[in-house]
Amino acid sequence: MIKTINNDFKEISTGRRSIRNYDPTVKISREEMAEILEEASLAPSSVNLQPWRFVVIDSKEGKETLAPLAKFNQRQVETSAAVIAVFVDMKSEAFIEKIYDTAVEKGYMPAEVRDQQVPSIKGYFENMTFEQKKEMNLIDAGLVSMQLMLAARAHGYDTNPIGGYEKDQIAEAFDLDKERYYPVMLISIGKAADQGYKSVRLPVEDITEWK
């Protein structure tokens, strides 16, 4: 098991920067990347359907496919250890039996609760519009993406969330059904070649009301 490098949450959160320039000699093993994704996937999701899906682009061929789709983010694509494309599965309810059956097998949920909840959730999803489901999934994808970036820092890596890319082309470029898999963001990951820039945050009194 790969050990997490840093368990100091304050340092992880306050030290995070959006890094655009990485040390191109640093690679992340697929074993460690899988562990980072596993830690990220502990994020909460609506009725625990975990709609996020990842494409880890870490090969020369994969980056060559991605490059023309992320024209304004070439430095991240070229120098990072990998770029993680985050999608949501618009048919994530297909996994509901697997998730809830496993919860019962592990003793996390009584069988009678599963038997009550699964039909109810299925009925709820059948009545949702595409836009309603997309809105719900995008919230869940935001949660897992932030957790992924923090998990990466705990492992000693840096990240940058990227929204500027060809969203209408990326699913098909990586052999995904674009009607089912909706793109959310790209996240570059690697070892920072510079410290990045500090950024200002609005003070709590400007963004919070107490009632």
PyRosetta script that sets phi, psi and omega in degrees:
from pyrosetta import init, pose_from_sequence

init()
pose = pose_from_sequence("MIKTINNDFKEISTGRRSIRNYDPTVKISREEMAEILEEASLAPSSVNLQPWRFVVIDSKEGKETLAPLAKFNQRQVETSAAVIAVFVDMKSEAFIEKIYDTAVEKGYMPAEVRDQQVPSIKGYFENMTFEQKKEMNLIDAGLVSMQLMLAARAHGYDTNPIGGYEKDQIAEAFDLDKERYYPVMLISIGKAADQGYKSVRLPVEDITEWK")
pose.set_psi(1, 132.3)
pose.set_omega(1, 178.5)
pose.set_phi(2, -77.9)
pose.set_psi(2, 129.9)
pose.set_omega(2, -178.3)
pose.set_phi(3, -83.8)
pose.set_psi(3, 140.2)
pose.set_omega(3, 174.5)
pose.set_phi(4, -66.7)
pose.set_psi(4, 134.9)
pose.set_omega(4, -175.2)
pose.set_phi(5, -75.0)
pose.set_psi(5, -39.2)
pose.set_omega(5, -170.5)
pose.set_phi(6, -132.8)
pose.set_psi(6, 122.7)
pose.set_omega(6, 176.6)
pose.set_phi(7, -108.1)
pose.set_psi(7, 10.6)
pose.set_omega(7, -179.3)
pose.set_phi(8, -87.4)
pose.set_psi(8, 97.5)
pose.set_omega(8, -173.7)
pose.set_phi(9, -63.0)
pose.set_psi(9, -37.0)
pose.set_omega(9, -179.8)
pose.set_phi(10, -61.9)
pose.set_psi(10, -43.3)
pose.set_omega(10, 179.1)
pose.set_phi(11, -67.3)
pose.set_psi(11, -38.5)
pose.set_omega(11, 179.1)
pose.set_phi(12, -61.6)
pose.set_psi(12, -46.2)
pose.set_omega(12, -174.4)
pose.set_phi(13, -78.1)
pose.set_psi(13, -40.9)
pose.set_omega(13, -178.1)
pose.set_phi(14, -79.6)
pose.set_psi(14, -21.6)
pose.set_omega(14, -179.0)
pose.set_phi(15, -91.9)
pose.set_psi(15, -4.2)
pose.set_omega(15, -178.7)
pose.set_phi(16, -67.6)
pose.set_psi(16, 135.1)
pose.set_omega(16, 174.3)
pose.set_phi(17, -131.1)
pose.set_psi(17, 155.6)
pose.set_omega(17, 171.4)
pose.set_phi(18, -85.2)
pose.set_psi(18, 105.0)
pose.set_omega(18, -173.1)
pose.set_phi(19, -96.8)
pose.set_psi(19, 130.2)
pose.set_omega(19, -178.9)
pose.set_phi(20, -110.9)
pose.set_psi(20, -10.2)
pose.set_omega(20, -177.7)
pose.set_phi(21, -129.1)
pose.set_psi(21, 117.6)
pose.set_omega(21, -174.3)
pose.set_phi(22, -115.5)
pose.set_psi(22, 161.2)
pose.set_omega(22, 172.7)
pose.set_phi(23, -75.9)
pose.set_psi(23, 109.9)
pose.set_omega(23, -173.7)
pose.set_phi(24, -69.4)
pose.set_psi(24, -11.9)
pose.set_omega(24, 179.8)
pose.set_phi(25, -82.7)
pose.set_psi(25, -13.5)
pose.set_omega(25, -176.9)
pose.set_phi(26, -88.2)
pose.set_psi(26, 124.2)
pose.set_omega(26, 177.2)
pose.set_phi(27, -115.1)
pose.set_psi(27, 157.5)
pose.set_omega(27, 177.0)
pose.set_phi(28, -116.2)
pose.set_psi(28, 123.6)
pose.set_omega(28, -179.4)
pose.set_phi(29, -63.7)
pose.set_psi(29, 154.1)
pose.set_omega(29, 179.4)
pose.set_phi(30, -67.9)
pose.set_psi(30, -26.7)
pose.set_omega(30, 175.4)
pose.set_phi(31, -64.6)
pose.set_psi(31, -46.5)
pose.set_omega(31, -179.6)
pose.set_phi(32, -70.3)
pose.set_psi(32, -37.6)
pose.set_omega(32, 178.1)
pose.set_phi(33, -62.4)
pose.set_psi(33, -40.1)
pose.set_omega(33, 178.0)
pose.set_phi(34, -62.6)
pose.set_psi(34, -36.3)
pose.set_omega(34, 178.9)
pose.set_phi(35, -68.5)
pose.set_psi(35, -40.3)
pose.set_omega(35, 177.0)
pose.set_phi(36, -61.0)
pose.set_psi(36, -43.5)
pose.set_omega(36, 179.9)
pose.set_phi(37, -67.8)
pose.set_psi(37, -35.5)
pose.set_omega(37, 177.3)
pose.set_phi(38, -64.5)
pose.set_psi(38, -41.9)
pose.set_omega(38, 177.7)
pose.set_phi(39, -66.8)
pose.set_psi(39, -39.8)
pose.set_omega(39, 177.8)
pose.set_phi(40, -61.7)
pose.set_psi(40, -37.8)
pose.set_omega(40, -174.8)
pose.set_phi(41, -74.4)
pose.set_psi(41, 1.0)
pose.set_omega(41, 171.0)
pose.set_phi(42, -78.4)
pose.set_psi(42, -3.5)
pose.set_omega(42, 176.7)
pose.set_phi(43, -59.8)
pose.set_psi(43, 151.4)
pose.set_omega(43, 178.3)
pose.set_phi(44, -74.0)
pose.set_psi(44, 156.9)
pose.set_omega(44, 175.5)
pose.set_phi(45, -150.0)
pose.set_psi(45, 159.2)
pose.set_omega(45, -178.8)
pose.set_phi(46, -59.2)
pose.set_psi(46, 126.1)
pose.set_omega(46, -176.5)
pose.set_phi(47, 43.5)
pose.set_psi(47, 28.7)
pose.set_omega(47, 175.6)
pose.set_phi(48, 57.7)
pose.set_psi(48, 34.3)
pose.set_omega(48, -179.3)
pose.set_phi(49, -84.5)
pose.set_psi(49, -11.0)
pose.set_omega(49, 172.5)
pose.set_phi(50, 48.3)
pose.set_psi(50, 62.3)
pose.set_omega(50, -172.0)
pose.set_phi(51, -75.5)
pose.set_psi(51, -4.9)
pose.set_omega(51, -178.0)
pose.set_phi(52, -70.4)
pose.set_psi(52, 144.5)
pose.set_omega(52, 175.3)
pose.set_phi(53, -136.9)
pose.set_psi(53, 142.0)
pose.set_omega(53, -175.7)
pose.set_phi(54, -118.9)
pose.set_psi(54, 141.0)
pose.set_omega(54, 166.9)
pose.set_phi(55, -119.3)
pose.set_psi(55, 113.2)
pose.set_omega(55, -179.8)
pose.set_phi(56, -91.3)
pose.set_psi(56, 114.1)
pose.set_omega(56, -176.3)
pose.set_phi(57, -101.9)
pose.set_psi(57, 96.7)
pose.set_omega(57, -175.3)
pose.set_phi(58, -127.1)
pose.set_psi(58, 0.2)
pose.set_omega(58, 179.9)
pose.set_phi(59, -98.1)
pose.set_psi(59, 161.3)
pose.set_omega(59, 177.2)
pose.set_phi(60, -59.1)
pose.set_psi(60, -42.6)
pose.set_omega(60, -178.9)
pose.set_phi(61, -66.5)
pose.set_psi(61, -41.2)
pose.set_omega(61, 179.4)
pose.set_phi(62, -63.4)
pose.set_psi(62, -42.4)
pose.set_omega(62, 179.4)
pose.set_phi(63, -68.1)
pose.set_psi(63, -33.4)
pose.set_omega(63, 176.6)
pose.set_phi(64, -66.2)
pose.set_psi(64, -33.7)
pose.set_omega(64, 175.6)
pose.set_phi(65, -69.6)
pose.set_psi(65, -39.1)
pose.set_omega(65, -177.1)
pose.set_phi(66, -74.0)
pose.set_psi(66, -36.1)
pose.set_omega(66, -171.1)
pose.set_phi(67, -48.0)
pose.set_psi(67, -51.4)
pose.set_omega(67, -178.4)
pose.set_phi(68, -69.9)
pose.set_psi(68, -13.8)
pose.set_omega(68, 178.7)
pose.set_phi(69, -90.0)
pose.set_psi(69, -10.1)
pose.set_omega(69, -179.8)
pose.set_phi(70, -130.9)
pose.set_psi(70, 58.4)
pose.set_omega(70, -171.3)
pose.set_phi(71, -58.1)
pose.set_psi(71, -32.7)
pose.set_omega(71, -175.2)
pose.set_phi(72, -95.5)
pose.set_psi(72, 10.3)
pose.set_omega(72, -179.5)
pose.set_phi(73, -134.7)
pose.set_psi(73, 38.8)
pose.set_omega(73, -175.4)
pose.set_phi(74, -63.5)
pose.set_psi(74, -36.7)
pose.set_omega(74, -177.1)
pose.set_phi(75, -62.7)
pose.set_psi(75, -43.1)
pose.set_omega(75, 178.6)
pose.set_phi(76, -63.4)
pose.set_psi(76, -43.3)
pose.set_omega(76, -178.5)
pose.set_phi(77, -62.8)
pose.set_psi(77, -44.9)
pose.set_omega(77, -174.4)
pose.set_phi(78, -72.6)
pose.set_psi(78, -40.0)
pose.set_omega(78, -170.1)
pose.set_phi(79, -97.8)
pose.set_psi(79, -19.1)
pose.set_omega(79, -176.5)
pose.set_phi(80, -70.9)
pose.set_psi(80, 158.3)
pose.set_omega(80, 173.5)
pose.set_phi(81, -67.2)
pose.set_psi(81, -33.2)
pose.set_omega(81, 179.6)
pose.set_phi(82, -163.4)
pose.set_psi(82, 160.5)
pose.set_omega(82, 168.1)
pose.set_phi(83, -120.7)
pose.set_psi(83, 127.1)
pose.set_omega(83, -179.5)
pose.set_phi(84, -100.7)
pose.set_psi(84, 117.3)
pose.set_omega(84, 174.8)
pose.set_phi(85, -88.1)
pose.set_psi(85, 121.1)
pose.set_omega(85, -179.3)
pose.set_phi(86, -99.8)
pose.set_psi(86, 124.9)
pose.set_omega(86, 176.8)
pose.set_phi(87, -121.2)
pose.set_psi(87, 164.8)
pose.set_omega(87, 165.4)
pose.set_phi(88, -116.7)
pose.set_psi(88, 142.0)
pose.set_omega(88, 178.6)
pose.set_phi(89, -88.1)
pose.set_psi(89, 111.8)
pose.set_omega(89, -178.1)
pose.set_phi(90, -74.6)
pose.set_psi(90, 0.2)
pose.set_omega(90, 173.9)
pose.set_phi(91, -124.1)
pose.set_psi(91, 37.5)
pose.set_omega(91, -176.8)
pose.set_phi(92, -63.7)
pose.set_psi(92, -19.9)
pose.set_omega(92, 178.6)
pose.set_phi(93, -64.5)
pose.set_psi(93, -15.0)
pose.set_omega(93, 176.9)
pose.set_phi(94, -63.7)
pose.set_psi(94, -17.6)
pose.set_omega(94, -178.4)
pose.set_phi(95, -97.9)
pose.set_psi(95, 5.1)
pose.set_omega(95, -172.5)
pose.set_phi(96, -62.0)
pose.set_psi(96, -41.8)
pose.set_omega(96, 179.5)
pose.set_phi(97, -64.1)
pose.set_psi(97, -43.1)
pose.set_omega(97, 179.7)
pose.set_phi(98, -59.5)
pose.set_psi(98, -45.5)
pose.set_omega(98, -177.7)
pose.set_phi(99, -66.5)
pose.set_psi(99, -49.0)
pose.set_omega(99, -174.7)
pose.set_phi(100, -74.7)
pose.set_psi(100, -34.5)
pose.set_omega(100, 176.2)
pose.set_phi(101, -64.2)
pose.set_psi(101, -40.7)
pose.set_omega(101, 178.8)
pose.set_phi(102, -65.8)
pose.set_psi(102, -37.6)
pose.set_omega(102, 177.8)
pose.set_phi(103, -61.6)
pose.set_psi(103, -39.1)
pose.set_omega(103, 177.6)
pose.set_phi(104, -67.5)
pose.set_psi(104, -45.3)
pose.set_omega(104, -179.6)
pose.set_phi(105, -59.5)
pose.set_psi(105, -36.1)
pose.set_omega(105, -178.3)
pose.set_phi(106, -84.2)
pose.set_psi(106, -3.7)
pose.set_omega(106, -180.0)
pose.set_phi(107, 81.1)
pose.set_psi(107, 15.3)
pose.set_omega(107, 180.0)
pose.set_phi(108, -83.6)
pose.set_psi(108, -18.4)
pose.set_omega(108, -173.7)
pose.set_phi(109, -147.4)
pose.set_psi(109, 134.0)
pose.set_omega(109, 174.4)
pose.set_phi(110, -67.0)
pose.set_psi(110, 145.9)
pose.set_omega(110, -178.2)
pose.set_phi(111, -58.3)
pose.set_psi(111, -36.6)
pose.set_omega(111, -178.3)
pose.set_phi(112, -66.9)
pose.set_psi(112, -30.2)
pose.set_omega(112, 176.3)
pose.set_phi(113, -69.3)
pose.set_psi(113, -44.3)
pose.set_omega(113, 176.2)
pose.set_phi(114, -57.7)
pose.set_psi(114, -46.9)
pose.set_omega(114, -176.0)
pose.set_phi(115, -64.8)
pose.set_psi(115, -24.8)
pose.set_omega(115, 177.5)
pose.set_phi(116, -84.8)
pose.set_psi(116, -40.5)
pose.set_omega(116, -172.4)
pose.set_phi(117, -79.2)
pose.set_psi(117, -39.7)
pose.set_omega(117, -174.5)
pose.set_phi(118, -58.9)
pose.set_psi(118, -50.5)
pose.set_omega(118, 178.0)
pose.set_phi(119, -62.2)
pose.set_psi(119, -35.7)
pose.set_omega(119, 179.9)
pose.set_phi(120, -64.9)
pose.set_psi(120, -44.3)
pose.set_omega(120, 179.8)
pose.set_phi(121, -66.2)
pose.set_psi(121, -41.8)
pose.set_omega(121, 178.3)
pose.set_phi(122, -59.3)
pose.set_psi(122, -43.7)
pose.set_omega(122, 178.8)
pose.set_phi(123, -63.4)
pose.set_psi(123, -38.2)
pose.set_omega(123, 178.6)
pose.set_phi(124, -63.5)
pose.set_psi(124, -43.8)
pose.set_omega(124, -178.7)
pose.set_phi(125, -68.8)
pose.set_psi(125, -34.0)
pose.set_omega(125, -180.0)
pose.set_phi(126, -62.9)
pose.set_psi(126, -26.1)
pose.set_omega(126, -177.4)
pose.set_phi(127, -97.4)
pose.set_psi(127, 0.7)
pose.set_omega(127, -180.0)
pose.set_phi(128, -85.0)
pose.set_psi(128, 144.6)
pose.set_omega(128, 172.3)
pose.set_phi(129, -80.7)
pose.set_psi(129, 165.4)
pose.set_omega(129, 177.4)
pose.set_phi(130, -57.8)
pose.set_psi(130, -43.4)
pose.set_omega(130, -177.3)
pose.set_phi(131, -66.6)
pose.set_psi(131, -38.9)
pose.set_omega(131, 177.6)
pose.set_phi(132, -63.6)
pose.set_psi(132, -42.8)
pose.set_omega(132, 180.0)
pose.set_phi(133, -68.1)
pose.set_psi(133, -40.5)
pose.set_omega(133, 179.4)
pose.set_phi(134, -62.7)
pose.set_psi(134, -43.8)
pose.set_omega(134, 179.6)
pose.set_phi(135, -60.0)
pose.set_psi(135, -44.0)
pose.set_omega(135, 178.4)
pose.set_phi(136, -63.5)
pose.set_psi(136, -45.3)
pose.set_omega(136, -177.9)
pose.set_phi(137, -66.3)
pose.set_psi(137, -36.2)
pose.set_omega(137, -179.7)
pose.set_phi(138, -66.6)
pose.set_psi(138, -34.4)
pose.set_omega(138, 174.4)
pose.set_phi(139, -62.5)
pose.set_psi(139, -46.6)
pose.set_omega(139, 179.3)
pose.set_phi(140, -62.8)
pose.set_psi(140, -39.1)
pose.set_omega(140, -179.8)
pose.set_phi(141, -66.6)
pose.set_psi(141, -34.8)
pose.set_omega(141, 176.3)
pose.set_phi(142, -64.2)
pose.set_psi(142, -39.9)
pose.set_omega(142, 179.2)
pose.set_phi(143, -64.4)
pose.set_psi(143, -46.3)
pose.set_omega(143, -178.0)
pose.set_phi(144, -69.3)
pose.set_psi(144, -32.7)
pose.set_omega(144, -179.1)
pose.set_phi(145, -67.9)
pose.set_psi(145, -42.6)
pose.set_omega(145, 177.6)
pose.set_phi(146, -65.3)
pose.set_psi(146, -41.6)
pose.set_omega(146, 179.1)
pose.set_phi(147, -64.1)
pose.set_psi(147, -35.0)
pose.set_omega(147, 177.7)
pose.set_phi(148, -62.9)
pose.set_psi(148, -43.6)
pose.set_omega(148, -179.0)
pose.set_phi(149, -65.5)
pose.set_psi(149, -37.1)
pose.set_omega(149, 177.1)
pose.set_phi(150, -71.2)
pose.set_psi(150, -39.0)
pose.set_omega(150, 177.1)
pose.set_phi(151, -62.7)
pose.set_psi(151, -39.1)
pose.set_omega(151, 178.4)
pose.set_phi(152, -61.1)
pose.set_psi(152, -42.6)
pose.set_omega(152, 178.4)
pose.set_phi(153, -64.4)
pose.set_psi(153, -37.5)
pose.set_omega(153, 178.1)
pose.set_phi(154, -62.4)
pose.set_psi(154, -26.7)
pose.set_omega(154, 177.9)
pose.set_phi(155, -90.7)
pose.set_psi(155, 2.2)
pose.set_omega(155, 177.2)
pose.set_phi(156, 92.2)
pose.set_psi(156, 15.0)
pose.set_omega(156, -179.1)
pose.set_phi(157, -113.3)
pose.set_psi(157, 166.1)
pose.set_omega(157, 178.6)
pose.set_phi(158, -121.2)
pose.set_psi(158, 162.6)
pose.set_omega(158, -172.8)
pose.set_phi(159, -141.7)
pose.set_psi(159, 170.7)
pose.set_omega(159, 171.5)
pose.set_phi(160, -152.2)
pose.set_psi(160, 119.8)
pose.set_omega(160, 175.1)
pose.set_phi(161, -76.8)
pose.set_psi(161, 134.4)
pose.set_omega(161, -174.5)
pose.set_phi(162, -123.6)
pose.set_psi(162, 125.5)
pose.set_omega(162, 177.0)
pose.set_phi(163, -107.7)
pose.set_psi(163, -13.0)
pose.set_omega(163, -176.4)
pose.set_phi(164, -92.1)
pose.set_psi(164, 91.6)
pose.set_omega(164, 177.0)
pose.set_phi(165, -159.7)
pose.set_psi(165, 172.9)
pose.set_omega(165, -175.0)
pose.set_phi(166, -82.6)
pose.set_psi(166, 87.4)
pose.set_omega(166, -175.4)
pose.set_phi(167, -64.2)
pose.set_psi(167, -28.0)
pose.set_omega(167, -177.7)
pose.set_phi(168, -78.0)
pose.set_psi(168, -9.0)
pose.set_omega(168, -176.1)
pose.set_phi(169, -116.3)
pose.set_psi(169, -18.4)
pose.set_omega(169, -166.7)
pose.set_phi(170, -69.5)
pose.set_psi(170, -35.9)
pose.set_omega(170, -179.6)
pose.set_phi(171, -61.0)
pose.set_psi(171, -52.1)
pose.set_omega(171, -178.8)
pose.set_phi(172, -64.2)
pose.set_psi(172, -33.4)
pose.set_omega(172, -179.6)
pose.set_phi(173, -61.1)
pose.set_psi(173, -29.6)
pose.set_omega(173, -179.9)
pose.set_phi(174, -112.7)
pose.set_psi(174, 29.8)
pose.set_omega(174, 170.2)
pose.set_phi(175, 62.9)
pose.set_psi(175, 36.6)
pose.set_omega(175, 175.2)
pose.set_phi(176, -109.7)
pose.set_psi(176, 152.4)
pose.set_omega(176, 176.4)
pose.set_phi(177, -74.1)
pose.set_psi(177, 110.0)
pose.set_omega(177, -174.6)
pose.set_phi(178, -69.3)
pose.set_psi(178, -16.4)
pose.set_omega(178, 176.4)
pose.set_phi(179, -77.7)
pose.set_psi(179, -23.6)
pose.set_omega(179, -177.6)
pose.set_phi(180, -100.3)
pose.set_psi(180, -38.5)
pose.set_omega(180, -173.4)
pose.set_phi(181, -105.8)
pose.set_psi(181, 113.2)
pose.set_omega(181, -175.4)
pose.set_phi(182, -99.4)
pose.set_psi(182, 125.4)
pose.set_omega(182, -176.7)
pose.set_phi(183, -73.0)
pose.set_psi(183, 141.5)
pose.set_omega(183, -179.0)
pose.set_phi(184, -112.5)
pose.set_psi(184, -58.0)
pose.set_omega(184, 178.8)
pose.set_phi(185, -163.9)
pose.set_psi(185, 166.0)
pose.set_omega(185, 168.0)
pose.set_phi(186, -104.4)
pose.set_psi(186, 145.1)
pose.set_omega(186, 175.2)
pose.set_phi(187, -128.8)
pose.set_psi(187, 112.6)
pose.set_omega(187, 174.6)
pose.set_phi(188, -79.9)
pose.set_psi(188, 147.5)
pose.set_omega(188, -177.7)
pose.set_phi(189, -144.7)
pose.set_psi(189, 139.8)
pose.set_omega(189, 179.3)
pose.set_phi(190, 172.2)
pose.set_psi(190, -164.2)
pose.set_omega(190, 178.1)
pose.set_phi(191, -98.5)
pose.set_psi(191, 122.0)
pose.set_omega(191, -176.0)
pose.set_phi(192, -60.2)
pose.set_psi(192, 135.8)
pose.set_omega(192, 174.9)
pose.set_phi(193, -90.3)
pose.set_psi(193, -14.0)
pose.set_omega(193, 173.1)
pose.set_phi(194, -144.1)
pose.set_psi(194, 174.7)
pose.set_omega(194, -173.7)
pose.set_phi(195, -80.6)
pose.set_psi(195, -11.7)
pose.set_omega(195, -176.1)
pose.set_phi(196, 73.1)
pose.set_psi(196, 178.6)
pose.set_omega(196, -176.7)
pose.set_phi(197, -103.9)
pose.set_psi(197, 138.3)
pose.set_omega(197, 169.3)
pose.set_phi(198, -70.8)
pose.set_psi(198, 152.8)
pose.set_omega(198, 179.6)
pose.set_phi(199, -134.2)
pose.set_psi(199, 154.5)
pose.set_omega(199, -176.0)
pose.set_phi(200, -85.0)
pose.set_psi(200, 141.9)
pose.set_omega(200, 172.4)
pose.set_phi(201, -118.5)
pose.set_psi(201, 141.4)
pose.set_omega(201, 176.3)
pose.set_phi(202, -61.3)
pose.set_psi(202, 143.3)
pose.set_omega(202, 178.2)
pose.set_phi(203, -67.2)
pose.set_psi(203, 152.7)
pose.set_omega(203, -176.8)
pose.set_phi(204, -55.0)
pose.set_psi(204, -37.4)
pose.set_omega(204, -178.2)
pose.set_phi(205, -65.5)
pose.set_psi(205, -20.1)
pose.set_omega(205, 178.1)
pose.set_phi(206, -84.8)
pose.set_psi(206, -19.1)
pose.set_omega(206, -173.6)
pose.set_phi(207, -118.5)
pose.set_psi(207, 5.4)
pose.set_omega(207, -174.1)
pose.set_phi(208, -131.9)
pose.set_psi(208, 139.9)
pose.set_omega(208, 170.2)
pose.set_phi(209, -118.1)
pose.set_psi(209, 140.2)
pose.set_omega(209, 179.0)
pose.set_phi(210, -110.8)
pose.set_psi(210, 128.1)
pose.set_omega(210, -177.0)
pose.set_phi(211, -120.1)
pose.dump_pdb("model.pdb")
